[in-house]
Amino acid sequence: MDVVEIADLTEWDANDLGNLNLAVPLFAESLPFVLFPAPGARPVVTEKMAATINDVLALKRKHTLTQ
């Protein structure tokens, strides 16, 4: 996902925290993400935030657990 796609899904709250939910393949479910700007920075999605989200989304299960 790029910065624009993530920004479209992000809702900024009164504390300038960005909130969004994304499907994470590793857990096979949607999970909340919270984005926070550097102190004094505007509440915008940065390239670093997007890279972190994409790293999490890229995580895959190595093994399937069987019971």
Secondary structure by P-SEA (a helix, b strand, c coil): ccaaaaaaacccccccbbbbbbbbccccbbbbbbbbccccccccccaaaaaaaaaaaaccccccccc
